[in-house]
């Protein structure tokens, strides 16, 4: 069983294809592709996000607090078989710094863990620490699978700085049913086919060459949450289904925009 821990800044940008193609010209000068992306290949990422019955975690996240956290189960296979490796991740953002800790297990073992907290045999002390953190999270938040999100990803690492990572995601797909990694990837798209979601993941500042290139292409950072965008679309659909005024806990509509209210 493996574990990974990350602490970094994550800055997001939504690109059109002209911006993406122009930026890619410089990407290859300064960055190397991930080992799974050599030759222009991509890899799939498939996630199940967990939340409370009233969707507290995503509503709290969308209210942009100083501190927020979420839990998700991730696979790199679709559909995942019971003996395929998956990653249970707890991700936190504190004042703009993102930390992620995760443990790996089979899909069958993850089902057992959520059912009765049965854990795979751990040989590393740090693995037990992360499971303790996950246990505390699940004791505090009574969660269940609430959102499926998948996407195809290109990833690159800096040639001079291996901690500098840049990813491009497309085919962002979401659904709020068939909430298991054992299902095929299908659902509604979150962004257009002519768009790419770029994430810059770095421990300190972005390199000068990237800052200059983003400025010349008029690419500006944006606040974008995959789960958040999927949830906002879900709320809009529910509102559209009923022309009468309805109430959804923790949500207000102002000028046709959705506002997430805290402390609900």
C-alpha positions in Angstrom: 0.0 0.0 0.0 1.5 3.3 -1.1 1.0 6.8 0.3 1.6 10.3 -1.2 1.6 13.7 0.5 1.5 17.0 -1.4 1.6 20.6 -0.3 1.5 23.3 -3.0 -0.3 26.2 -4.6 -2.8 25.4 -7.3 -3.7 28.1 -9.8 -6.4 27.4 -12.5 -6.9 28.9 -15.9 -9.6 28.2 -18.5 -8.2 28.2 -22.0 -9.7 28.2 -25.5 -8.0 26.1 -28.2 -6.0 29.0 -29.7 -4.6 29.8 -26.3 -3.9 26.2 -25.6 -2.1 25.6 -28.9 0.0 28.7 -28.5 1.0 27.9 -25.0 1.9 24.4 -25.9 4.7 25.7 -28.1 6.5 27.0 -25.0 5.5 24.1 -22.8 7.7 21.7 -24.7 10.7 24.1 -24.4 10.7 24.2 -20.6 8.8 21.1 -19.4 8.9 17.4 -19.8 5.7 15.3 -20.2 4.6 13.0 -17.4 5.7 9.4 -18.0 2.1 8.5 -18.9 1.9 11.4 -21.5 4.9 10.8 -23.7 4.1 11.3 -27.4 1.0 13.4 -26.7 -0.8 10.7 -24.8 -3.3 11.4 -22.0 -4.6 9.4 -19.1 -8.0 9.2 -17.5 -8.8 10.2 -13.9 -12.1 9.0 -12.4 -13.4 10.3 -9.0 -16.2 9.8 -6.5 -16.7 12.8 -4.2 -18.3 12.2 -0.8 -20.5 14.7 0.9 -23.1 15.1 3.6 -26.8 14.6 2.9 -27.3 18.4 2.6 -24.1 18.8 0.5 -22.4 20.8 3.3 -18.8 20.2 2.1 -19.3 21.6 -1.4 -21.5 24.5 -0.2 -18.9 25.4 2.3 -16.2 25.2 -0.3 -18.0 27.4 -2.7 -18.4 30.1 0.0 -14.6 30.5 -0.3 -13.6 30.0 3.4 -10.0 30.4 4.6 -10.0 26.6 5.4 -11.8 23.9 3.5 -11.5 20.1 3.1 -13.0 17.3 1.0 -12.6 13.6 0.5 -12.7 11.6 -2.7 -11.9 8.2 -4.1 -9.8 8.1 -7.3 -9.1 5.5 -9.9 -7.0 5.5 -13.1 -9.1 2.7 -14.6 -12.7 2.9 -15.9 -14.5 0.8 -15.1 -12.5 -0.3 -12.0 -12.5 -3.9 -11.0 -12.7 -5.0 -7.4 -8.9 -5.8 -7.3 -7.8 -2.6 -9.1 -5.8 0.0 -7.2 -7.7 3.1 -6.0 -6.7 6.1 -3.9 -8.6 7.5 -1.0 -7.6 11.2 -0.7 -8.3 13.9 1.9 -7.6 17.3 0.4 -7.4 20.5 2.4 -6.9 24.2 1.4 -5.6 26.6 4.0 -5.0 30.2 3.0 -4.4 29.2 -0.6 -2.0 26.3 0.1 -3.3 22.9 -0.9 -2.3 19.8 0.9 -3.3 16.3 -0.1 -2.7 13.0 1.7 -3.8 9.7 0.3 -3.6 6.0 0.8 -4.0 3.3 -1.8 -6.0 0.1 -1.6 -8.1 -2.1 -3.9 -11.6 -1.0 -4.8 -13.0 -3.9 -2.8 -10.9 -2.8 0.2 -12.2 0.8 -0.1 -15.8 -0.6 0.0 -15.0 -2.4 3.2 -13.4 0.7 4.7 -16.5 2.8 4.1 -18.7 0.0 5.3 -17.2 -0.7 8.7 -13.7 1.0 8.7 -11.9 -2.2 7.9 -8.4 -1.3 6.9 -5.8 -3.1 4.7 -2.7 -4.2 6.6 -0.3 -1.3 6.7 3.4 -1.7 7.0 4.3 2.0 7.2 3.6 4.2 10.2 2.6 7.2 8.0 -0.2 5.1 6.4 -1.7 4.6 9.9 -1.5 8.3 10.5 -3.4 9.1 7.3 -6.1 6.5 8.1 -6.4 8.1 11.5 -7.0 11.4 9.8 -9.6 9.8 7.5 -11.3 8.2 10.4 -11.6 11.6 12.2 -13.0 13.2 9.0 -15.6 10.4 8.7 -16.5 10.7 12.4 -17.1 14.4 12.0 -18.9 14.3 8.6 -21.4 11.5 7.9 -20.8 11.3 4.2 -21.9 9.2 1.3 -21.0 9.2 -2.5 -22.6 12.3 -4.0 -20.7 13.2 -7.2 -18.9 11.5 -10.0 -16.3 13.4 -12.0 -13.8 12.2 -14.6 -11.5 13.8 -17.2 -8.7 13.2 -19.6 -5.4 14.8 -18.5 -2.1 15.9 -20.0 0.6 16.5 -17.4 4.1 18.1 -17.5 7.0 18.6 -15.1 9.5 21.5 -15.2 12.9 20.5 -16.7 14.7 22.6 -14.1 12.2 22.1 -11.2 10.6 18.8 -10.7 8.2 20.3 -8.2 6.7 22.5 -10.8 3.7 20.7 -12.5 1.3 21.8 -15.1 -1.8 19.9 -16.2 -4.4 20.2 -19.0 -7.8 18.6 -18.5 -10.5 18.0 -21.1 -13.8 16.0 -21.3 -14.7 17.0 -17.8 -17.6 14.7 -17.2 -20.0 14.7 -14.2 -23.1 12.8 -13.0 -24.9 12.4 -9.6 -26.0 8.8 -10.1 -24.3 5.5 -10.7 -21.9 6.7 -8.0 -19.3 4.0 -8.2 -15.9 3.6 -9.9 -17.1 0.2 -11.2 -19.3 2.0 -13.8 -18.1 3.3 -17.2 -17.3 7.0 -17.5 -20.3 8.9 -18.9 -22.4 11.9 -18.0 -22.6 15.6 -18.8 -19.7 17.8 -19.8 -18.7 20.6 -17.5 -16.7 22.6 -20.0 -16.8 22.9 -23.8 -15.1 20.6 -26.2 -13.0 23.6 -27.3 -11.8 24.4 -23.8 -9.0 23.1 -21.6 -8.8 23.5 -17.8 -5.1 24.3 -17.0 -3.8 23.9 -13.4 -0.4 25.3 -12.4 0.9 23.4 -9.3 3.9 24.8 -7.7 5.5 25.1 -4.3 6.6 28.7 -4.7 6.2 31.2 -7.6 5.4 30.5 -11.3 8.5 30.7 -13.6 9.0 33.9 -15.5 8.6 32.3 -18.9 5.1 31.1 -18.0 4.1 34.5 -16.5 5.2 36.2 -19.7 3.4 33.7 -21.9 0.2 33.9 -20.0 0.2 37.7 -20.2 0.9 37.7 -24.0 -2.0 35.3 -24.6 -4.3 37.2 -22.2 -4.8 34.1 -20.1 -6.0 35.0 -16.6 -6.5 32.9 -13.5 -9.9 31.8 -12.6 -11.7 30.3 -9.6 -12.8 26.9 -10.8 -13.8 23.8 -8.9 -14.8 20.7 -10.9 -17.1 19.5 -8.1 -18.3 23.0 -7.5 -19.2 23.6 -11.1 -21.0 20.3 -11.3 -22.9 21.1 -8.1 -23.9 24.6 -9.4 -25.2 23.0 -12.6 -27.2 20.5 -10.6 -28.8 23.3 -8.5 -29.6 25.3 -11.7 -31.3 22.2 -13.2 -33.4 21.7 -10.0 -34.4 25.3 -10.1 -35.3 25.1 -13.8 -37.5 22.1 -13.2 -39.8 24.0 -10.9 -40.9 27.5 -12.0 -42.3 28.2 -8.6 -40.0 29.6 -5.8 -38.3 26.7 -4.1 -35.8 26.5 -1.2 -32.6 24.5 -1.2 -30.7 24.6 2.1 -27.8 27.0 2.0 -28.4 28.5 -1.4 -29.6 31.9 -2.6 -30.3 33.3 -6.1 -29.2 36.9 -6.8 -29.4 38.3 -10.3 -29.6 34.7 -11.7 -26.4 33.8 -9.9 -26.1 31.1 -7.2 -24.7 32.2 -3.8 -23.6 29.6 -1.2 -24.5 30.6 2.3 -22.4 29.5 5.2 -23.4 28.2 8.6 -26.6 26.6 7.5 
